[in-house]
């Protein structure tokens, strides 16, 4: 839990820095006027400070969590229904890093989720938004018993219902970045821990999480 809140604090600081550094503009205008009668020239300087805003319309976005990608290949897609609501989903599957320390253990499976987004400012794929999701994962852990030599298999099929708060910004053109803080209500976890399944071995209950997504929006 401590690691979760530390990550949240770092992300909030990053948001503050990005908001303060991006969008502000400063314009300096210098004008000269000459009196036609006296021939006297006067020069004046005007400094204007304002803010710029990205208003590029975007209706679709594909993204992934690069940190999670080391343990779970993942990709998601969203489609905007209007200026405030987007729906979509994603898939994921364990990588070799989820396997055990030797060749006697292997983790396999898949996961899928359905997701909805609400942008209260009516700026699709930009700024603050709410997230709701439902996910299902089927993960299998296979291991060879060192004593009997037989292959043993255990599975985990958790279902989660979650809610989160997110923030989008664009470092370059259509390259979308996002941080999301949320929590899932996890159900259907195994009653006994399954070796090698990590978060899928947790007991049923509320699980907080933090994600950093990158993607392309158009």
Buried (B, 14 or more C-beta within 10 A) or exposed (E): EEEBEEBBEEBEEBBEEBEEEEEEEEEEEEEEEEEEEEEEEEEEEEEEEEEEEEEEEBBBBBBBBEEBBEBBBBEBBBEBEEEBBBBBBBEBBBBEEBBBEEEEBBBEBBBBBEBBBEBEEEBBBBBEBBBBBBBBBBBBBBBBEEEEEEEEEBBBBBBBEBEBEBBBBBEEEEEBBBBBBBBBEBEEBBEEBBEBBBBBBBEBEEBBBBBBBBBEBE
